[in-house]
Amino acid sequence: MGTVNFFEFLGHYWWIVFPLIPAIGGIGSAIERSARRRHERRLEVLRAKSELKAAEALARTAPVATVSEPKPITRPQPLPDQLEKLFAAHDAVTHRWLEYELDVAKIIDFPAMSDGRQPLTAAFLKAKRVADGLRPTSATAKVTAEQVAEYRSAVTDYEVAFDLAERDARRQSDSGFTDAERKRLQKAKQLLTVAVDTAATPAERQSAYKRARRELDGLIAVSDEAIVVLEKKVALELEGPQPEAETDPR
């Protein structure tokens, strides 16, 4: 029996096309949602880095505290002092999170920490947004005791949620991947080691970096900020210290 012309086939069985339309639309929606999540995570990283830089700059310009007489232990702590301690605790958790978000090697080891589909990671990211939203603009901002208490509770939730997400990510490690995918992840990590190794030649480092990117493609979500940090490391290693010019012994 000869090959049936494709268009002739569709002419007879045109009704088959309609059940496929929802599936095609579903694939498009999934791609759109994935792109939106990546964009949101990138904005979140940028905001976190900006807030940390601002906090560090404020800490450098703050006047040095002078020794004062000890206060009675029954006296409530002033709100600015409470806020400064809460800011420090808040920033400490953000620093810990950025260590995962901006280090490709850590993302490879603990991919769940950068995967918003993981329940505990999603809960942590939600707690982060709440704490960030309740954070006063400065330690001297006009806030009530109730607002400070609400912010303190949010910071505590932020700390606990991060600890739970981190513990779960370390427990999972790469268990969610197939054997073939795990081999690709390990290969990528080995290649990244070469990419920042001063003992390797510039050509070897560039090649290792490009091959590592290919191994990771489609396996784990690496933020744009993490790529920028990695590329800066590779660029520094490629530039490296310049050898001193040899002098003519004559």
C-alpha positions in Angstrom: 0.0 0.0 0.0 1.5 3.3 -1.1 2.4 6.2 1.3 -0.7 8.3 2.1 -0.2 12.0 1.3 -0.1 13.9 4.6 -2.5 16.6 3.6 -4.9 14.0 2.2 -4.7 12.3 5.5 -5.6 15.5 7.4 -8.4 16.0 5.0 -10.0 12.8 6.0 -9.1 12.9 9.7 -9.2 16.6 10.4 -10.9 16.0 13.8 -7.7 14.5 15.3 -6.1 18.0 15.3 -8.5 19.5 17.9 -7.5 17.2 20.9 -3.9 18.2 20.3 -4.5 22.0 20.7 -4.8 22.0 24.5 -1.5 20.0 24.8 0.3 22.4 22.6 -1.0 25.3 24.6 0.0 23.6 27.8 3.6 23.3 26.7 3.7 27.0 25.8 2.3 28.0 29.2 4.9 25.8 31.0 7.7 27.5 29.0 6.3 30.9 29.9 6.0 30.1 33.6 9.6 28.8 33.7 10.9 32.0 32.0 8.9 34.1 34.5 10.3 32.2 37.5 13.8 32.7 36.2 13.2 36.4 35.8 11.7 36.7 39.3 14.6 34.9 40.8 17.1 37.2 39.1 15.3 40.3 40.3 15.3 38.8 43.8 19.1 38.2 43.7 19.7 41.8 42.5 17.5 43.2 45.2 19.2 41.2 47.9 22.7 42.2 46.8 21.6 45.9 46.6 20.1 45.7 50.1 23.2 44.1 51.6 25.5 46.7 50.0 23.3 49.5 51.4 23.4 47.9 54.9 27.2 47.4 54.7 27.6 51.0 53.6 25.4 52.3 56.4 27.4 50.2 59.0 30.7 51.7 57.8 29.4 55.3 58.2 27.6 54.8 61.5 29.3 56.5 64.5 31.3 54.3 66.8 29.3 53.5 69.9 30.7 54.8 73.2 30.8 52.9 76.4 27.8 53.8 78.6 26.6 52.9 82.1 25.0 49.5 82.2 21.2 49.7 82.1 18.9 47.8 84.5 18.0 44.4 83.0 14.3 45.2 83.5 14.4 48.2 81.3 13.1 47.6 77.7 15.8 47.8 75.0 15.4 50.9 72.8 13.8 50.2 69.4 16.9 51.3 67.4 19.0 48.7 69.2 16.5 46.0 68.6 16.3 46.9 64.9 20.1 46.9 64.5 20.2 43.3 65.9 17.3 42.2 63.7 19.0 43.8 60.6 22.2 41.8 61.4 20.2 38.6 61.7 18.3 39.3 58.5 21.4 40.1 56.6 23.2 37.0 57.9 20.6 34.7 56.4 20.6 36.7 53.1 24.4 36.3 52.9 24.0 32.5 53.4 21.4 32.3 50.7 23.5 34.3 48.2 26.4 31.9 48.8 24.2 29.3 47.1 22.7 31.6 44.5 26.0 33.0 43.3 28.3 29.9 43.5 27.8 27.5 40.5 29.8 24.8 42.3 27.3 25.0 45.3 24.4 25.0 42.9 25.7 21.8 41.4 26.2 20.2 44.8 22.8 21.3 46.2 20.5 22.1 43.3 17.4 22.1 45.5 18.5 25.4 47.1 17.9 27.2 43.7 14.8 25.3 42.7 11.6 27.1 43.7 9.6 24.0 42.9 10.9 22.3 46.0 8.4 22.9 48.8 10.9 23.9 51.5 12.8 26.2 49.1 9.5 27.8 48.1 8.6 28.3 51.8 12.0 29.9 52.4 11.6 32.3 49.5 8.1 33.2 50.7 9.5 33.9 54.2 12.2 36.0 52.6 9.7 38.2 50.8 7.7 38.7 54.0 10.8 39.6 56.0 12.1 42.0 53.3 8.7 43.6 53.1 8.4 44.2 56.8 12.0 45.5 57.2 12.1 49.2 58.3 14.2 51.5 56.2 16.7 52.2 58.9 17.3 51.7 62.6 16.1 55.2 63.3 12.9 54.9 61.2 9.6 55.8 63.0 8.1 52.4 63.9 5.9 51.1 66.7 6.7 48.4 69.1 4.1 46.3 67.3 5.8 46.7 64.0 9.2 45.7 65.5 7.6 42.6 67.0 6.0 41.7 63.6 9.4 42.2 61.9 11.2 40.1 64.6 8.7 37.3 64.0 9.3 37.5 60.2 13.1 37.4 60.7 12.8 34.3 62.9 10.6 32.6 60.3 13.2 33.6 57.7 16.0 32.0 59.7 14.0 28.8 60.4 12.8 28.5 56.8 16.3 28.8 55.5 17.7 26.2 57.9 15.0 23.8 56.9 15.5 24.4 53.2 19.3 24.1 53.5 19.0 20.9 55.5 16.7 19.3 53.0 18.8 20.4 50.0 21.9 18.8 51.6 19.9 15.7 52.3 18.7 15.5 48.7 22.0 16.5 47.1 21.7 15.2 43.5 19.3 12.3 44.3 16.6 13.8 42.0 18.8 13.1 39.0 19.4 10.0 36.9 22.8 8.3 36.8 23.5 9.9 33.5 22.5 13.4 34.7 24.7 12.9 37.9 27.6 12.1 35.7 27.0 15.3 33.7 26.9 17.3 36.9 30.1 15.9 38.2 31.8 16.4 34.8 30.6 20.0 34.9 32.1 20.5 38.4 35.5 19.0 37.3 35.5 21.3 34.2 34.8 24.4 36.4 37.8 23.5 38.6 39.9 23.6 35.5 38.3 26.8 34.3 39.6 28.7 37.4 42.9 26.8 37.7 46.0 29.0 37.2 48.0 25.9 36.3 46.0 25.4 33.2 46.6 27.3 30.0 44.2 30.1 28.9 43.0 27.9 26.0 42.3 25.0 28.5 40.4 27.3 30.9 38.3 28.8 28.2 37.5 25.3 26.7 36.7 23.9 30.2 34.3 26.8 31.0 32.4 26.4 27.7 32.1 22.6 28.1 30.9 23.1 31.7 28.1 25.4 30.5 27.0 22.8 28.0 27.0 20.0 30.6 24.8 22.1 32.9 22.4 23.3 30.1 18.9 21.9 30.8 19.9 20.2 34.1 19.9 22.9 36.8 18.8 26.5 36.9 21.8 28.8 37.2 21.0 32.4 37.9 22.4 35.1 35.5 24.1 36.6 38.5 25.9 33.3 39.2 27.1 33.2 35.6 28.4 36.7 35.9 30.4 35.8 39.1 31.8 32.7 37.4 32.8 34.5 34.3 34.6 37.2 36.3 36.6 34.4 38.1 37.5 32.8 34.7 38.4 36.2 33.3 40.7 36.9 36.3 42.4 33.6 35.9 42.8 34.1 32.2 44.4 37.5 32.7 46.5 36.3 35.7 49.7 37.9 36.9 51.9 39.0 34.0 55.5 37.6 34.0 58.2 40.1 34.6 60.3 41.0 31.5 63.7 39.3 31.4 66.6 41.7 31.5 69.5 41.4 29.2 72.5 40.2 31.3 74.8 42.2 29.0 
